[in-house]
Amino acid sequence: MTKTNSGRFFEDYKIGQVIRHAVPRTVAEGERALYHALYPARHALYSSDEFAADCGLDGSPIDDLIAFHTVFGKTVPDISLNAVANLGYAEGRWLRPVMPGDTLRAQSEVIGLKQNSNGKSGVVYVRTQGLNQVGEPVLDYVRWVMVRKRDPDAAAPETVVPDLADAVAAEDLIVPDGLSFADYDFELAGESHRLGDYEIDEKIDHVDGVTIEEAEHMLATRLWQNTAKVHFDATNREDGKRLIYGGHVISMARALSFNGLANAQMMVALNAGAHANPCFAGDTIRAWSEVLDKAETSAPGVGAIRLRLVATKGDSANFPLKGEDGKYLPEVLLDLDYWALIPV
């Protein structure tokens, strides 16, 4: 009897199936320090207990994307160990800050299945929830993944494709208890730009770039306990390359966006996302953002800004995205739509 785990294949998933993922993970200041070493992350709310306290919080939370990657990593052995590609995200919300010392676990429900026409793989839709040590949800999101079939001749399941919202409505955004930007220190935050300084449809070139290194992306992926074979095993792909974890690209682009969006402090919703093209070691990531929407919240001095964050390899100054055929240009790596909290 085999004791090793070969992962689930497409025919192993059933609509309504709930999977409790191993292994709970306690996150602490070490994760923050290593995250800031891997990415040029400088948002003040996640860098300073004093700055966070002045904004009404008990201290500096763990970066939103640390929470996301940690929860995501829990799901990989059950959802995407045999994935061909992670295809997209929707309806994601951060529900409460994760503080140093919190323990995170994850569970997912299968909400959609669609076999591909080649009969060799299919798309699995899951809604994943991250929970802390007292069972409070800290985030939830939907993602869909293309997963290989174990047996190409296995019968196709009934097609179920969930009806997903294009974006999280502004009134459904969760502002952390006590958060206030009424006495926000723009000088210490690094920029003077408020919500009113941004215009819908405005595009911001974040200027800076970072070349992806093999060792760094593998270190990051191990940090999140992401076991997907394509990120580590160079024999898993015909081209002999390790695929960069898409979350590594998300974090790098978000960190680069500090230059121009230093006051877009907290990510509170993930509306949509696509890993448009594969990223490999040696690629230089640059980023630009487009302002999609703006909203007020009931918290003192706190507004919300909806942003499209695009990561490219090579030059980003011309804001490339899609060609005349409607497909992503080959230099586009990431197209991410999210809400962040920003001073008004």
ZAKOL-552394 format. One line per 8 residues: number of its first residue (from 1); for each residue x, y, z of N, C-alpha, C. Coordinates in steps of 0.05 Angstrom, whole numbers, plus 5000, padded with zeros to 4 digits. Layout:
N
NUM	X Y Z X Y Z X Y Z ~ ...
# end
This chain:
344
1	5017 4976 5000 5000 5000 5000 5018 5025 5000 ~ 5013 5042 4980 5030 5066 4979 5022 5086 5000 ~ 5041 5099 5011 5036 5120 5031 5042 5148 5021 ~ 5052 5150 4997 5058 5177 4987 5034 5188 4972 ~ 5034 5215 4969 5011 5229 4958 5018 5238 4929 ~ 5003 5228 4910 5008 5236 4882 4990 5259 4874 ~ 4974 5269 4893 4956 5291 4887 4931 5283 4873 ~ 4911 5301 4874 4886 5295 4860 4888 5302 4830
9	4873 5286 4815 4870 5291 4786 4842 5301 4781 ~ 4837 5310 4756 4811 5323 4750 4787 5305 4758 ~ 4789 5279 4752 4766 5262 4757 4762 5256 4787 ~ 4780 5266 4804 4776 5262 4833 4759 5283 4846 ~ 4752 5304 4832 4737 5326 4843 4707 5323 4838 ~ 4691 5331 4858 4662 5330 4856 4650 5356 4865 ~ 4629 5365 4852 4615 5390 4860 4606 5387 4889 ~ 4611 5408 4905 4604 5408 4933 4624 5396 4952
17	4644 5383 4941 4665 5371 4957 4680 5392 4974 ~ 4683 5388 5000 4698 5406 5017 4724 5393 5026 ~ 4746 5407 5022 4772 5396 5029 4785 5413 5050 ~ 4791 5401 5073 4806 5415 5094 4836 5409 5089 ~ 4851 5431 5086 4879 5428 5077 4898 5426 5101 ~ 4917 5409 5099 4940 5409 5117 4960 5430 5108 ~ 4976 5441 5123 4982 5438 5151 4979 5467 5162 ~ 4966 5471 5186 4965 5499 5196 4992 5511 5198
25	4993 5538 5195 5019 5552 5195 5017 5577 5212 ~ 5035 5579 5232 5037 5603 5248 5056 5622 5234 ~ 5046 5647 5230 5062 5667 5216 5072 5687 5237 ~ 5096 5696 5234 5108 5714 5254 5125 5735 5241 ~ 5141 5749 5257 5157 5771 5246 5178 5760 5226 ~ 5186 5735 5229 5205 5724 5210 5194 5724 5182 ~ 5169 5717 5178 5157 5718 5152 5157 5746 5140 ~ 5152 5766 5157 5152 5793 5148 5180 5801 5138
33	5200 5795 5154 5228 5802 5147 5236 5789 5121 ~ 5230 5763 5119 5238 5749 5094 5222 5759 5070 ~ 5197 5765 5074 5181 5777 5052 5193 5803 5042 ~ 5201 5820 5061 5212 5846 5054 5240 5843 5042 ~ 5253 5820 5047 5279 5815 5035 5275 5805 5006 ~ 5254 5790 5002 5249 5779 4975 5237 5800 4956 ~ 5222 5819 4966 5208 5839 4949 5215 5867 4960 ~ 5214 5887 4942 5219 5914 4952 5194 5926 4965
41	5183 5912 4985 5158 5920 4997 5164 5942 5018 ~ 5150 5965 5016 5156 5988 5033 5131 6002 5044 ~ 5107 5991 5040 5084 6005 5050 5085 6008 5081 ~ 5081 6032 5090 5087 6039 5118 5070 6024 5138 ~ 5046 6018 5131 5028 6004 5150 5038 5977 5157 ~ 5054 5965 5139 5064 5938 5143 5094 5938 5151 ~ 5105 5962 5155 5133 5965 5162 5137 5975 5190 ~ 5117 5988 5202 5121 6002 5227 5097 5998 5246
49	5103 5987 5270 5082 5985 5290 5071 6012 5298 ~ 5089 6032 5300 5081 6059 5308 5063 6072 5287 ~ 5070 6069 5262 5053 6080 5240 5026 6067 5241 ~ 5025 6040 5244 5000 6026 5245 4983 6034 5269 ~ 4996 6038 5292 4982 6047 5316 4970 6074 5312 ~ 4984 6092 5298 4974 6119 5292 4950 6118 5273 ~ 4947 6095 5259 4924 6091 5242 4902 6075 5255 ~ 4904 6071 5281 4883 6059 5296 4885 6029 5300
57	4906 6016 5290 4909 5987 5293 4926 5980 5318 ~ 4924 5955 5326 4939 5947 5350 4969 5945 5345 ~ 4976 5943 5320 5004 5941 5311 5005 5936 5281 ~ 5029 5932 5271 5032 5928 5242 5023 5900 5235 ~ 5003 5897 5217 4994 5870 5209 5015 5857 5192 ~ 5012 5831 5188 5027 5816 5168 5017 5825 5141 ~ 5035 5829 5121 5028 5838 5095 5004 5821 5083 ~ 4986 5835 5070 4962 5821 5059 4970 5797 5041
65	4991 5801 5026 4999 5780 5007 5013 5757 5021 ~ 5025 5762 5045 5035 5739 5061 5012 5721 5069 ~ 4990 5734 5078 4967 5718 5085 4956 5703 5061 ~ 4955 5716 5038 4944 5703 5014 4962 5680 5006 ~ 4988 5684 5004 5006 5663 4996 5006 5639 5015 ~ 5004 5645 5041 5004 5624 5061 4980 5607 5058 ~ 4956 5619 5055 4931 5604 5051 4932 5590 5024 ~ 4941 5603 5003 4943 5591 4977 4961 5566 4978
73	4984 5569 4991 5003 5547 4993 4991 5522 5006 ~ 4973 5526 5026 4960 5504 5039 4944 5487 5019 ~ 4933 5501 4998 4914 5488 4980 4928 5472 4958 ~ 4954 5478 4953 4967 5467 4930 4968 5436 4930 ~ 4975 5422 4951 4976 5393 4950 4949 5380 4943 ~ 4927 5394 4949 4900 5383 4944 4887 5393 4918 ~ 4895 5417 4909 4882 5429 4886 4899 5430 4861 ~ 4924 5437 4864 4940 5443 4840 4967 5428 4839
81	4969 5406 4853 4994 5391 4851 4998 5380 4823 ~ 4976 5374 4810 4977 5364 4782 4966 5384 4762 ~ 4969 5409 4769 4958 5430 4752 4975 5434 4728 ~ 4962 5441 4706 4976 5451 4682 4981 5481 4684 ~ 4961 5495 4695 4963 5524 4698 4942 5534 4718 ~ 4949 5555 4733 4930 5569 4750 4918 5591 4733 ~ 4892 5591 4729 4880 5607 4707 4869 5634 4716 ~ 4858 5636 4740 4847 5661 4748 4836 5662 4776
89	4828 5687 4784 4818 5692 4811 4792 5709 4809 ~ 4775 5708 4829 4752 5725 4830 4741 5726 4859 ~ 4725 5746 4864 4710 5749 4889 4727 5745 4914 ~ 4752 5755 4913 4769 5753 4936 4766 5777 4955 ~ 4766 5771 4981 4764 5792 5001 4782 5786 5025 ~ 4797 5805 5034 4811 5803 5060 4791 5812 5081 ~ 4786 5796 5101 4764 5800 5120 4773 5811 5147 ~ 4798 5806 5154 4809 5818 5179 4839 5816 5177
97	4853 5835 5190 4883 5834 5189 4894 5808 5202 ~ 4916 5799 5191 4931 5777 5204 4954 5789 5219 ~ 4956 5783 5245 4976 5794 5262 4998 5774 5267 ~ 5022 5783 5273 5044 5765 5280 5035 5746 5303 ~ 5040 5720 5299 5032 5700 5319 5006 5686 5312 ~ 4991 5696 5292 4967 5683 5284 4974 5657 5269 ~ 4956 5637 5272 4959 5611 5258 4938 5609 5237 ~ 4946 5604 5212 4928 5603 5190 4924 5575 5180
105	4900 5568 5173 4893 5543 5159 4874 5549 5137 ~ 4869 5530 5120 4852 5535 5096 4834 5511 5091 ~ 4811 5518 5078 4793 5497 5068 4781 5507 5042 ~ 4775 5489 5024 4764 5496 4998 4739 5479 4991 ~ 4721 5491 4977 4697 5478 4966 4698 5478 4936 ~ 4694 5455 4924 4693 5453 4895 4666 5464 4885 ~ 4667 5485 4869 4642 5499 4860 4638 5497 4830 ~ 4657 5486 4815 4654 5484 4786 4673 5463 4774
113	4664 5451 4752 4681 5431 4738 4674 5434 4708 ~ 4695 5433 4691 4691 5434 4662 4714 5419 4649 ~ 4708 5396 4636 4729 5382 4622 4736 5396 4597 ~ 4762 5396 4590 4771 5408 4565 4765 5390 4541 ~ 4764 5402 4518 4756 5387 4494 4776 5365 4487 ~ 4801 5368 4495 4821 5347 4489 4818 5322 4506 ~ 4801 5323 4527 4797 5300 4544 4819 5293 4562 ~ 4841 5309 4562 4865 5302 4578 4866 5319 4604
121	4849 5339 4606 4850 5356 4630 4823 5370 4633 ~ 4820 5384 4654 4796 5399 4659 4801 5422 4678 ~ 4781 5440 4680 4783 5463 4697 4767 5458 4723 ~ 4780 5463 4745 4768 5459 4772 4765 5487 4784 ~ 4741 5494 4793 4736 5519 4807 4733 5514 4837 ~ 4747 5528 4853 4745 5525 4882 4741 5552 4896 ~ 4726 5552 4918 4725 5575 4935 4740 5568 4960 ~ 4762 5583 4965 4780 5577 4987 4776 5598 5009
129	4777 5589 5034 4775 5606 5057 4799 5602 5075 ~ 4811 5624 5084 4832 5622 5104 4821 5630 5131 ~ 4828 5614 5151 4818 5617 5178 4841 5621 5198 ~ 4837 5636 5219 4857 5639 5239 4853 5618 5261 ~ 4869 5621 5283 4869 5601 5304 4843 5599 5320 ~ 4826 5619 5318 4801 5617 5332 4778 5613 5313 ~ 4784 5605 5288 4764 5599 5269 4752 5623 5254 ~ 4763 5646 5258 4753 5670 5244 4764 5670 5216
137	4747 5676 5196 4757 5678 5168 4774 5703 5165 ~ 4797 5700 5153 4814 5723 5148 4814 5731 5118 ~ 4808 5712 5101 4804 5719 5072 4790 5696 5059 ~ 4777 5702 5036 4766 5681 5019 4768 5691 4990 ~ 4769 5671 4972 4772 5678 4944 4764 5653 4927 ~ 4758 5658 4902 4753 5637 4883 4777 5636 4864 ~ 4786 5612 4857 4805 5609 4836 4798 5585 4819 ~ 4808 5585 4794 4804 5562 4777 4830 5553 4765
145	4833 5527 4763 4858 5514 4756 4853 5493 4735 ~ 4871 5491 4716 4870 5470 4696 4886 5446 4708 ~ 4873 5423 4711 4885 5400 4724 4885 5376 4705 ~ 4907 5361 4704 4909 5338 4688 4890 5316 4696 ~ 4882 5299 4677 4867 5275 4684 4886 5252 4689 ~ 4879 5235 4707 4895 5210 4711 4890 5191 4688 ~ 4865 5189 4680 4856 5170 4659 4841 5186 4637 ~ 4854 5191 4614 4840 5206 4593 4813 5195 4585
153	4809 5169 4590 4784 5156 4582 4762 5158 4603 ~ 4769 5169 4626 4749 5172 4648 4726 5190 4638 ~ 4702 5184 4646 4679 5199 4637 4680 5228 4646 ~ 4671 5246 4629 4671 5274 4636 4649 5280 4656 ~ 4653 5296 4676 4632 5303 4694 4612 5323 4681 ~ 4589 5326 4693 4571 5347 4683 4585 5374 4686 ~ 4583 5391 4666 4596 5417 4666 4581 5436 4684 ~ 4595 5447 4704 4584 5468 4721 4604 5490 4722
161	4597 5514 4712 4614 5537 4713 4600 5558 4730 ~ 4612 5565 4753 4599 5584 4771 4596 5612 4759 ~ 4575 5625 4767 4570 5653 4759 4584 5671 4779 ~ 4606 5684 4770 4623 5699 4788 4620 5729 4781 ~ 4621 5745 4802 4618 5774 4799 4643 5785 4785 ~ 4639 5806 4769 4661 5819 4755 4680 5833 4775 ~ 4669 5842 4797 4685 5856 4818 4669 5855 4844 ~ 4684 5857 4866 4673 5861 4892 4661 5889 4893
169	4637 5892 4901 4624 5918 4904 4638 5934 4926 ~ 4640 5960 4922 4653 5977 4942 4640 5975 4969 ~ 4614 5972 4970 4600 5971 4995 4605 5944 5010 ~ 4617 5925 4996 4623 5899 5008 4652 5897 5018 ~ 4667 5918 5015 4694 5918 5024 4695 5919 5055 ~ 4713 5904 5067 4715 5903 5096 4738 5921 5105 ~ 4732 5942 5120 4752 5959 5132 4758 5949 5160 ~ 4784 5944 5166 4790 5934 5193 4779 5952 5215
177	4770 5939 5237 4760 5954 5260 4781 5974 5270 ~ 4773 5998 5274 4790 6019 5286 4808 6033 5266 ~ 4809 6025 5241 4827 6038 5222 4818 6066 5216 ~ 4836 6085 5218 4831 6113 5213 4855 6125 5199 ~ 4850 6140 5178 4871 6155 5165 4868 6185 5170 ~ 4853 6192 5192 4848 6220 5198 4873 6235 5204 ~ 4893 6222 5217 4918 6235 5224 4941 6222 5209 ~ 4936 6214 5185 4956 6200 5168 4980 6217 5163
185	5004 6206 5166 5029 6220 5162 5040 6214 5134 ~ 5034 6232 5115 5041 6228 5088 5072 6229 5084 ~ 5085 6245 5100 5114 6246 5097 5127 6220 5104 ~ 5119 6208 5126 5130 6182 5134 5121 6160 5115 ~ 5098 6162 5103 5088 6142 5085 5104 6142 5058 ~ 5115 6165 5051 5132 6166 5027 5121 6182 5004 ~ 5095 6188 5004 5084 6204 4982 5061 6221 4992 ~ 5054 6241 4978 5033 6259 4986 5005 6254 4973
193	5004 6234 4956 4980 6230 4939 4957 6218 4955 ~ 4934 6232 4954 4909 6222 4966 4891 6210 4945 ~ 4868 6200 4953 4849 6188 4935 4841 6209 4913 ~ 4836 6234 4922 4827 6254 4903 4848 6262 4882 ~ 4873 6254 4886 4894 6260 4867 4895 6241 4844 ~ 4880 6220 4846 4879 6200 4824 4853 6202 4808 ~ 4856 6199 4782 4833 6201 4764 4827 6174 4752 ~ 4801 6167 4749 4794 6142 4736 4805 6142 4708
201	4816 6120 4699 4829 6115 4673 4858 6125 4673 ~ 4867 6138 4695 4895 6146 4696 4913 6122 4697 ~ 4936 6123 4683 4956 6102 4683 4981 6112 4696 ~ 4993 6095 4712 5017 6102 4727 5039 6082 4720 ~ 5061 6091 4709 5084 6074 4704 5101 6074 4730 ~ 5105 6051 4741 5119 6049 4767 5150 6049 4763 ~ 5159 6051 4739 5187 6058 4732 5207 6036 4738 ~ 5207 6026 4762 5229 6008 4770 5225 5980 4759
209	5246 5964 4759 5245 5937 4750 5263 5919 4768 ~ 5256 5893 4769 5271 5873 4784 5274 5849 4767 ~ 5299 5839 4764 5304 5815 4749 5300 5791 4768 ~ 5284 5772 4759 5277 5748 4775 5301 5729 4775 ~ 5308 5720 4799 5330 5701 4802 5318 5673 4810 ~ 5331 5652 4800 5322 5625 4805 5320 5619 4835 ~ 5341 5625 4849 5342 5618 4878 5321 5633 4894 ~ 5317 5659 4887 5297 5675 4903 5269 5664 4899
217	5262 5658 4875 5234 5649 4871 5229 5621 4884 ~ 5250 5604 4884 5246 5578 4897 5245 5582 4927 ~ 5261 5600 4938 5260 5606 4966 5232 5617 4974 ~ 5221 5635 4958 5195 5646 4964 5173 5624 4962 ~ 5175 5607 4943 5154 5587 4939 5155 5566 4962 ~ 5180 5560 4971 5182 5543 4994 5171 5556 5020 ~ 5176 5582 5022 5166 5597 5045 5136 5594 5048 ~ 5121 5593 5025 5092 5590 5026 5084 5561 5026
225	5104 5543 5028 5099 5514 5027 5082 5506 5003 ~ 5088 5518 4981 5075 5512 4955 5091 5490 4942 ~ 5078 5467 4938 5092 5443 4929 5088 5436 4900 ~ 5076 5455 4885 5071 5450 4856 5097 5442 4842 ~ 5096 5420 4827 5120 5409 4815 5133 5427 4795 ~ 5117 5443 4781 5128 5460 4759 5146 5481 4769 ~ 5145 5487 4796 5162 5509 4807 5189 5499 4816 ~ 5193 5473 4819 5218 5462 4830 5231 5442 4812
233	5216 5425 4799 5227 5403 4784 5231 5411 4755 ~ 5256 5415 4747 5262 5424 4720 5255 5403 4698 ~ 5251 5378 4706 5243 5357 4687 5213 5356 4683 ~ 5198 5372 4697 5169 5371 4695 5158 5385 4671 ~ 5175 5401 4658 5167 5415 4634 5186 5407 4611 ~ 5175 5407 4586 5191 5398 4563 5214 5417 4558 ~ 5211 5443 4566 5232 5462 4561 5254 5462 4582 ~ 5250 5445 4603 5270 5443 4624 5272 5467 4642
241	5251 5484 4643 5252 5508 4659 5233 5505 4683 ~ 5240 5517 4705 5222 5519 4728 5204 5543 4724 ~ 5178 5539 4727 5159 5561 4723 5158 5578 4749 ~ 5160 5604 4746 5158 5622 4769 5130 5621 4780 ~ 5127 5617 4806 5101 5617 4819 5088 5644 4814 ~ 5063 5643 4805 5049 5668 4798 5047 5687 4821 ~ 5045 5677 4845 5044 5694 4869 5069 5710 4873 ~ 5092 5699 4864 5117 5713 4865 5116 5738 4847
249	5103 5735 4824 5100 5758 4806 5081 5778 4817 ~ 5059 5769 4830 5040 5787 4843 5054 5804 4864 ~ 5069 5791 4882 5082 5806 4903 5103 5825 4892 ~ 5118 5817 4872 5138 5835 4861 5125 5859 4848 ~ 5103 5855 4833 5090 5877 4820 5077 5896 4841 ~ 5065 5884 4861 5052 5901 4882 5074 5917 4897 ~ 5097 5906 4902 5118 5920 4915 5129 5943 4897 ~ 5131 5937 4871 5140 5958 4852 5121 5981 4851
257	5095 5975 4855 5075 5996 4853 5077 6017 4875 ~ 5093 6013 4895 5098 6033 4916 5105 6060 4904 ~ 5121 6059 4882 5129 6084 4869 5106 6094 4852 ~ 5090 6111 4864 5066 6122 4852 5041 6115 4866 ~ 5042 6094 4883 5018 6086 4899 5026 6078 4927 ~ 5044 6094 4939 5054 6088 4966 5032 6089 4987 ~ 5011 6104 4981 4990 6106 5001 4966 6087 4997 ~ 4968 6071 4976 4948 6049 4972 4956 6027 4991
265	4949 6030 5016 4962 6014 5037 4952 5985 5039 ~ 4927 5981 5044 4916 5954 5049 4901 5943 5025 ~ 4908 5919 5016 4892 5905 4997 4868 5893 5011 ~ 4844 5900 5001 4820 5890 5014 4802 5873 4996 ~ 4808 5872 4970 4792 5855 4952 4809 5848 4928 ~ 4804 5824 4918 4817 5814 4893 4794 5808 4874 ~ 4790 5826 4855 4767 5825 4837 4771 5804 4814 ~ 4795 5804 4803 4801 5786 4781 4831 5785 4777
273	4839 5764 4764 4868 5762 4760 4874 5741 4739 ~ 4894 5746 4722 4902 5727 4702 4933 5727 4701 ~ 4944 5703 4701 4973 5700 4695 4975 5696 4665 ~ 4980 5719 4652 4976 5720 4623 4996 5703 4607 ~ 5021 5703 4617 5043 5688 4604 5061 5677 4625 ~ 5075 5655 4619 5094 5645 4640 5118 5663 4644 ~ 5128 5662 4669 5151 5677 4677 5173 5658 4684 ~ 5198 5665 4676 5221 5647 4682 5243 5664 4693
281	5262 5650 4707 5285 5663 4717 5300 5678 4695 ~ 5309 5702 4701 5322 5719 4681 5304 5740 4670 ~ 5278 5737 4672 5259 5757 4663 5261 5781 4682 ~ 5259 5805 4671 5259 5830 4687 5230 5840 4689 ~ 5220 5841 4713 5192 5849 4717 5190 5879 4721 ~ 5172 5892 4707 5164 5919 4711 5134 5920 4714 ~ 5124 5943 4723 5095 5944 4729 5083 5971 4723 ~ 5057 5971 4716 5042 5995 4714 5014 5990 4725
289	5001 6012 4733 4974 6010 4744 4955 6028 4729 ~ 4930 6020 4729 4908 6037 4718 4887 6040 4739 ~ 4878 6064 4744 4856 6070 4763 4829 6063 4750 ~ 4815 6043 4762 4790 6034 4751 4766 6046 4764 ~ 4768 6053 4791 4745 6063 4805 4755 6075 4832 ~ 4738 6091 4844 4744 6102 4870 4718 6102 4887 ~ 4721 6100 4913 4698 6100 4931 4706 6110 4958 ~ 4686 6119 4973 4690 6127 5001 4682 6104 5019
297	4692 6104 5044 4684 6084 5064 4674 6100 5088 ~ 4663 6085 5107 4652 6098 5131 4674 6103 5152 ~ 4698 6093 5147 4720 6097 5167 4732 6125 5163 ~ 4741 6137 5185 4751 6165 5184 4776 6167 5165 ~ 4773 6184 5145 4795 6190 5127 4803 6167 5108 ~ 4787 6146 5107 4794 6122 5092 4777 6121 5066 ~ 4790 6120 5043 4777 6115 5018 4786 6089 5006 ~ 4774 6082 4984 4781 6057 4970 4787 6063 4940
305	4807 6051 4930 4815 6055 4902 4817 6028 4888 ~ 4804 6025 4866 4805 6001 4850 4826 6004 4828 ~ 4844 5985 4827 4868 5987 4810 4871 5962 4793 ~ 4880 5966 4769 4889 5944 4752 4920 5945 4753 ~ 4932 5924 4762 4961 5922 4765 4970 5903 4743 ~ 4988 5913 4726 4998 5897 4703 5028 5894 4707 ~ 5038 5869 4706 5066 5863 4706 5075 5855 4679 ~ 5097 5865 4670 5108 5858 4644 5137 5850 4646
313	5147 5836 4626 5176 5832 4625 5187 5850 4604 ~ 5207 5866 4612 5217 5886 4594 5204 5913 4599 ~ 5203 5930 4579 5193 5957 4582 5163 5958 4588 ~ 5156 5975 4607 5127 5978 4614 5117 6006 4606 ~ 5133 6023 4596 5126 6051 4593 5103 6056 4573 ~ 5100 6038 4554 5079 6041 4533 5053 6028 4541 ~ 5051 6018 4566 5027 6006 4577 5016 5984 4558 ~ 5032 5965 4551 5022 5943 4533 5003 5925 4549
321	4984 5913 4535 4966 5894 4548 4957 5873 4529 ~ 4940 5880 4510 4929 5861 4491 4933 5870 4462 ~ 4935 5851 4444 4938 5857 4416 4911 5860 4402 ~ 4911 5864 4376 4887 5868 4361 4869 5844 4362 ~ 4880 5820 4367 4864 5796 4368 4851 5792 4396 ~ 4856 5811 4414 4844 5809 4441 4860 5792 4460 ~ 4882 5780 4451 4898 5763 4468 4920 5779 4481 ~ 4929 5771 4505 4950 5785 4519 4976 5784 4502
329	4990 5806 4501 5015 5807 4487 5035 5789 4502 ~ 5055 5778 4488 5073 5759 4501 5090 5770 4524 ~ 5093 5797 4525 5108 5808 4547 5092 5813 4572 ~ 5066 5809 4571 5049 5813 4595 5049 5788 4612 ~ 5056 5791 4637 5057 5768 4656 5033 5766 4674 ~ 5022 5789 4682 5001 5790 4702 4982 5812 4696 ~ 4956 5806 4700 4935 5827 4698 4917 5823 4722 ~ 4920 5841 4742 4908 5837 4769 4890 5861 4775
337	4866 5856 4783 4846 5876 4789 4840 5874 4819 ~ 4845 5896 4835 4842 5894 4864 4833 5922 4875 ~ 4822 5921 4899 4815 5944 4915 4836 5948 4937 ~ 4843 5973 4942 4861 5979 4965 4850 6003 4980 ~ 4857 6005 5005 4849 6028 5022 4870 6049 5021 ~ 4861 6075 5019 4879 6097 5014 4867 6122 5029 ~ 4884 6140 5038 4873 6164 5051 4857 6181 5032 ~ 4836 6194 5042 4821 6213 5026 4832 6241 5031
# end
